[in-house]
């Protein structure tokens, strides 16, 4: 288990237990790759390093689509840093 996150928020963090329909072998491979190569730099790095099967990507997309994303105030962006 990793320690507390320090510094400004850089994205949405969701525990793997919150994601539905994610296969255990994929979660095991994801955790092993993160332990081996450190935190993922972004989604493209995540896909490159974990090489998920289509079923896993679909489950991740469905799970992400069901997360209540924060909304921006009028005239402001939700993105961090840009």
PyMOL commands that set and color helices and strands:
alter all, ss='L'
color gray80, all
select helices_A, chain A and resi 16-18+24-37+43-50+54-65
alter helices_A, ss='H'
color red, helices_A
deselect
rebuild
show_as cartoon
